[in-house]
Amino acid sequence: MLNIVDIAAVCTMAKKYNILVCVDNTFASPYLQTPLDLGADIVIHSATKYLGGHSDVIHGAVIVKDKTLADSLYFLQNACGAVPGPQDCFLILRGIKTLHIRVQRACENAEKIAAFLKSHPKVATVNYPGFTEHKGHEIAKKQMKLFGAMISFSLKEDSLTAAHKVLSATHLFALAESLGGVESLIGHPASMTHGSIPLEERKKTGVVDSLIRLSIGIEDVEDLIEDLKKAIG
């Protein structure tokens, strides 16, 4: 399931108790959402994903706007010595130059693919915040520029076998756990990211056996829909 957190509301509550708020903004990217403007103190990114955008670098980023906090982070960085190499930094800077174009296209593709999946007779549920019935739709609409390029869906035949048939039948969607690259990816949470969680615990959060996660890329959307159409059957 894709849950949307009201960042401004959390920040307002945290400030009352002098608590710092840290937001992982990886899935949204700075193009879609700017948590610092919503009151957050710290924003982190797995820059490997949308910031890099080409699945060819491992990188992370921490962003703050308070100098005292920044100085504390600089001290820790210097003390620990964990810094990226110049080539890694070059690749991230290269990716940031096309961030807006890539994320815009991926979001446009995701909107059309979500609509296709919603109308498919073999699909049970589609989790996409762009749908007005999604529990987080209004929050996403308020704090995000677009609704993102991550989608998950479950099948009416809710079984591992049914999911594996779809996963093994795509040609454009590559089977992988990552996200945010120019290429579209397909994943199976029950056997991949959530594989160590017992079935009953998984079901409580919506991670059923047939749940499939998509990271939508920037390919031609009609090609992507056709790929899913053939894979789902």
N, C-alpha and C positions, 0 to 999 in steps of 0.2 A: 504494500500500500504506500501511496505517496502522501505524507502528511505535511500540511502547511502551517508554519508557526507564525503567529502575529508578532513580529519582531518589535514593533513600537510599543505594544502592550507589555511585553516581557521587560523591555528596557525601562518603561515607566515604573513598573513594580520593583524592579531590581534597584533602581536609583533610591527608592525610599529606604532601603536597607544598606545602602552603600556597597552594593555588590556589582562587580564587573560583569559585563555581558560579552561573551565570545560567540560569534556566529561562523559556522562553516558554510561558506557561500559557494562551494564548488559546483553544485548542481545548477545554480542560477547564473553564475559568472557576474562580473561587474557590469556587463552590458544590460542584464535584466534586473538586477537588484543591487542597491548600495546600502548595506546595513549601517555603515557609519552615519549616514544621513538620517537613519531611523532611530539613532540613539545608541547603537552598539559601541563598545569600547575597543574590541578586537575583532578583526575579520581574518579568517584563515582560508586558504585555497590549496587544494591539491592541484598545483599548477600543471601537473602531468595531464590533466583533463582539458577543459575548455581553453585555458590560458595558452597552453602549448598547442593543443589542437591537432597534432599530427601523430600522436602515439609514438613518439620517438625520444622522449626524455622523461626522467623521473625528477620531480621538483616540487617544492612546497613554498608557500609565501604567507607571511604574517603582516597585516596592515593595521596601523593604529594612527590616531590623529593627536594624541596627547604626548608631549615631548618627554615628560617624566617616565611614562610607560615605555616609550620608544627607547630611552636611554637604558632602562632595565633590560629590555630585550637585546639591545646591542651588547650589553655586558655579558649576558648569558651566551650569546652567539660567540663572542670572543673567547669566553672561558671554556666552552664546550668544543669549539673548533669545527662545528658542523656547518660547512659552507659549500655551496655548489661550485663546480668548476666553470671556467669562462665559456666553454662550448655549451654547457647546459644553459647558462644565462643567455647566450646568443639565441639558442633555439626558442626560449620562452619569449624573448623580445620580438623575435620574428613572428611567433604565433599571435602576440598581442596586436600586431599591426593589422591582422585580418579578423580579429575577434568579432567585431560588430557584424561583418558580412557573413561569417560562418554561423554565428548563433542565430541571426535573423533568418537565414535560409533553413537551418535545422528546425527552428520553431514553426516556420510556415509548413514545412514537410510534416512535422509532428501533428499539427492540427488536422491535416487531411488524412493522415494515417489513422489517427484516433477515431475520426468519423467513419472511416472504412471498417475498422474493427468493431465499432459499436453496432454497425448494421449487419455484421456477419452472423449467419444462423448458427454457427458452431462456437461462437464466443459468448461466454456467460457474463463477464464483467470487464469493463475497461476503466482503469484508473488514470485519469488525466484531468488536471485542475482547470483546464479550459472549458470543461462541461459545467453548465450552471448548477447541475445537481451534485457536483463534487462538494464535499463538506468544506474544503478549503478554498472554494472558488472565489468568494468575495474577498478573502484576505489576500489571495494571490493577485487578484485584480487591483487591489488597493496598493500593494507594495512592489509589484513586478511590472516591467514594461510589456512582457509577453508571458505566456504560460509554460515556457520551457520545452525541452526536446526529449524528456524522459516519459515513457509510457509503460504501464504494465497491464496485462490482461490475463484472464483465466478462461479455460475452456469448459463447455458444458459437460464434456466427458472428463471429469476431474480425476485424472490418473497420471502417474509418472509415464506410463506407456504412451498416452496421448500427447503429453508434452514433448517427449523425446522424438516422436514422429515429426513434430513441427520443427524442433531444433535441428534435426538432421536433414531436413528437406530444403532449407533456405540456401540460396547461392550468393546473394548480395549481402545479406546479413551474416557477419562472421560471429561464431560462437566464442564469446569472451566476457570476462567480468568487468572490464573497464568501461569508460564512457567519455563523451565529450570530444571525440576525434572527428575528422571529416568523414570517416567511414561509419556506416550503421552497424551496430552490434546487437546481438540477441543473447540473452542469458536465462538461466533457470535457477532462481533463488533457492528452491528446495534442495537442490543437489550441489549448488555452488556456494554462493555467499552465505546461505543459511543452512548449509548441509549438516552442521553439528548440533542444530537445535531440534529437539524432539517434535514429532508431528503435531501433537496437541498444543504445544506452545507456539509452533509456527502458525497454526490455524487461527489462534487468538489475534494475531496481527495481520491476518489476511494472506499469509504466505502458504497457500494451499498447494497440493501436488502439481496442479496444472498451471500455476502462475508462471508467466513468461515476462521478462523485462526487456524493453527495447531502448537503446540509445540511438536516437535518430540522427543520421548524418546529413550530408549536403548533396547526396546523389539525386538524380531525377526522381521525383516523388512517385510518378506513375510506374517506374521500374520497381521501386520499393514495394508499392502496393501489389503489383503483379507477383513479386517474389513471395510475399506473405499469403496471397490468395492461393497460390499453388501449394505452398507448404501446409497451410491449414486444411486445404481440400474443399 
